């Protein structure tokens, strides 16, 4: 396992957060919960039908000692949560009965636990779709002031350095305003997870006006917005990738750049570029890719690939604990 992941797990142990796993009928989630508790990474609540969870755990031979089980349909919080959700969504036309049925769903009940600060974060996706995980997060947890988009990033771990790539999994064609918010969110998470000062490169096929195109203008505008919102952030754009990572190239193409060829956070202009780039880095450079990690919510509700391993769930709980820390 990468050293940075060991460090994140160690930080999580110190923070002692409480994380919910709403996809609790997945045996991988149950197995991960046992490991997380045994290694003291976090406290865990499994959300779902209690009898079914206990039967599944018995079937796979996993003990549930000290693991909380929250059954939405039995919970004393169901009525309160339904009222909160109804009031959040009634302007969108939801009926009370619909709110009640939604709150019986583990994914949405778990998100409400996060909203109400009963727990510190949520990790789902081994059974739930990415769209459902994000929908629950946006509708229930919401976004903080100044951030108008939920996005994602990947932690790209190479032998001697860790990068953050965004957005590689959620927003297909971000506007300039959204791109700025993605940069701000990713920089904050990079700092929390790595302990490094984020140095943000707003990537393009142009460096400092070497070409002219509306795509370039979007990146330029996004850079200006991010600087205005976060004046202390080390950020520059538009930059080609070589100018972002090679100091000698940066000196020629972008003299005086605050990033100076040493970027560790890369913001891609669209989802095509981001998704392709993280896979190239993973497959050709041998990087370990952790994500997509959902960001831009008030409190962390994270997604998993449905093909995730037990170890992936454990790691994402640790990342959730650290990135969600205040």
N, C-alpha and C positions, 0 to 999 in steps of 0.2 A: 504494500500500500504506500502511496506517495507520502512523503514527509509532511506536506502541508495538510493532508487529511488527518494524519495522526495528531498534528497540532490543533486542528479544529475540534477533533474529538476530545482532546485534553481540555480545551477551553470550555467545551460544552459541559464536561464533568464539573468544572468549577462553578458554572452558572446555575446548574440544577434546575433547568426549565421543565415545564409540564407541557407535553405535546400530545395532540390527539391524532389517532389513525382511524379515519372513517371507513376505509376499505377493509374492515376488520374480518370480513368473511374470506379474505384471501389468506391462505396458509402462510404466504411469505410475510404478510404483515404481522401475523401472530408469532412467527419465528423471530422476526426482527424485534418485536416488543420484548420478548424474553431476553435477547442479547442486550438490548438497550438497558433494561433493568439490571441485568447481571453485571454489566460493565459500568453501571452508574452514570450513563451518558445523560439520561433524562428520566423523569417520571412519565408514564404512558397511560393514556386512556384509549381503550378500543371502543368505537362507537358502532352500535348495531343491535340486532336481536340477541339478547343475552343467552338464551338457550341454544341458539344456533352457533354462537361464538364458542360457547363452552363445549358443545358437541364436536365442533371442528378441531378445537385444541386437543381434546381427548383423542380424536381420531389420528392426529399427527404426533401425539405423544409429547405435547408441550404443556408444561405447568403454567398456571396463570397467577401464581402467588404474587401479591403486591402489584399486580396489573389491574387498573380500574376498568370496569366495563360499564358503559353508559348506554342504556337502552332508551332511545328517544320516546317510544310509545309508553314506557313506564315512568318516564322522568317527571318529577314535580315541576320541572322547568318548561314543559311542553306548552302549556297555556301562555306563560309569560313570553316565551320565544315566538309563539304564533302571533301574539299581539304586536310585538316589536316588528316582526317581518311584515305583517299586514300594514302597519303604519308607514314602514319604509317604502312599500310597493303599491299602496292603494292609488296613488296618483297615476300609476301605470295601468290601472284597471284590474288589479288582482282582487279576488273575492276572499272573504275570510276562510271559507272552506278550502280554497286553493292554498292559502297560506298555511293552514293546518296540515294538509297533506304534504306540502313541501318541507315543513319542519319535522316531519316524521322520517325524512330521508337522512341517513347518517352524514352525508357530505354537507348538507345545509345545516343540520343540527350542530355538527362539529365546527362549522364556520361561525355559527352564532355563539358557541362557547368561546371562540377566539375573540369575537367582537365584545362580548360581555366580560372579558378578562378573567374568565374562569380557568383558562389555560393560556399558554404563551404562543402557541402556533399549531398549525395543522399540516399534515403531510398525507396526500392521497394521490391516486392516479394509477395504482397497480390494477384496479378494476374500473375506476371512473375515467371518463374521457377528459382530455385537457380542457376542452371547451366548458365542460361542467364544473371542473375545479376552478377555472377562472371566473365563470358566471357566479358561483357561490361566493367567491372572494369579493368580486366587485359589488354584487347586490347586497351583501350582508356586512362585510368588513369595511368596504369603501376605500377611497384613496385619500392620502393626506393633502393638506392645503398646499397648493403650488405644484402638485403633480396631477396631470390630467390623463395619464394612460398607464394601464397595466402592461408590463412587458416581461422579458426574460433575459437571462444572461447565462453563459456557460463559463465555468471555471476551467481553464485549459492549463493542465499541469504538465510541464516539461521537467527534465532532470534538474535543471538549475534555475528555473524561473517559472512563475505562474502568471498567466494573463487572464483577463476577463474580456469576453466577446459578447456584444449585444447589438441588436436583438436578433437572436438566431431561431426563435421558436414561436412568436406570438403575432407581431404586428407586420403585415405584409408590406405596406407602403406608408411608412410613418410620414406625417407632415413635419415641417421644420420645428414646430412647437413640440410635437411628440418626440422627435429626435433629441431635442434638448433635454426633455424630461428623462428619456432613456439614458442619456449620458450622465445626468445628475444622480439618478438612482443607481446606476452601475458603479460609478465612482465611490459612492457611499458604501456599497456592499463589498467592493474590492478592498477598501480600507478595513472594514470590520473583519473580513475573512483572512486577509493576508497580513494585516498590520502595516502594510506599505502605504506610502503617499501615492494616491492615484495620479497617473499622468495620462491624460485622455487625448486620444487621436480621433478626430472626426474624419473618417476615411472617404475617399473619392477617387476618381480616375484622373484628378487634377491636383496639383499642388500650388496653392497661392495664386490662382488665376492663370495657370499655364494653359488652360482651355476654358471655353465658354459654353455653358449649356444650362438649361433649367435645373437639371439634376445637381449640378455643382452649386448653383445659387441656393438651392434648398439646404445643402450642407453648410454653406457660408452663413446663411440666416440662422440655422440651428446653433452654430457655434456662438454667434453674437448673443442669442437668447440665453444660452447656458451661462455665458460670461456675465450677463446682466443679472441673472438669478443667483449665481454663485461666484462672486468676484474673486474669491480666494482659490477657486478650483484651477489647477494646472491643466489647461486645455488648449488645443489649437486645431485649426482646420481652415480650409479643406486641405487634407494631406493624402498623398499616395502612401501605400504601405511602406515602401522603402524609405521614404522621408520620415516616417513615423518611428522606424526601428533601427535605422543605420545612421549613427551620428555624422559620418562623413557625407552621406547623401543629404541629410538634413541641412548641413552647413552650406551646401551648394544650392539646394532647391528652396529651403526655407530658413535663411540666415536670421538669427535672432529668435527663432521659435522657442517658446517656453518648454515645449516637449523635448526639443533638441535630440530627436532620434532615439529617445529612450522611453517610448510609450509602454504602458503596461495594461491600459484599458483601451479597447478598440471598439468604436461605434460605427456600425456598417449602415450605409444609406438605405438599405431595404432588406427584406427577409431573404430574398434570393442570395444576395452577397453574403449575409451573415451565416445562413445555413450551409451554403457551399464551403465557405471558408473554415468553419469549425470542423467540418468533416474532412477537408483536405489536411488540416493541421493534425487531426486525430489519426488519419490513415497513413499519411505520408511522413509526418514528423514524429509519429508515435506518441503524441500527447494523450494523456488521460483526460477525458471530457466529462465533467460533472455538471449535469443540468438536463433540460432547461430549468433554471431556478427562477420562479415567478417573483417579480418585484413590482413596486409601485403601489402596493396596498398599505393601509395604515398599520396592519399587523400581518405577520407572515402566514400565508396559506400556499403551500408548495405543491408542485405537481411532480409526478413520477412517470417514466415510461411504463407502459403496460408490460413490457418485456424486462422490467427491472429485476435485479437479484435481491436476495435478503440483505446482502452487504450494502447495496445501493440505498435501500430504505434506511438502514442504520446511519449511513453517511449523510443522507438528506435530513434526517432528524437532527444530527449534530450541526449541520449547516444552518438549519432553521433556528436552532437555539442560539447560535453565535450571531448570525445576521440580524435576527430579531431583537437582540439585546440592546437596551438603551442605558 
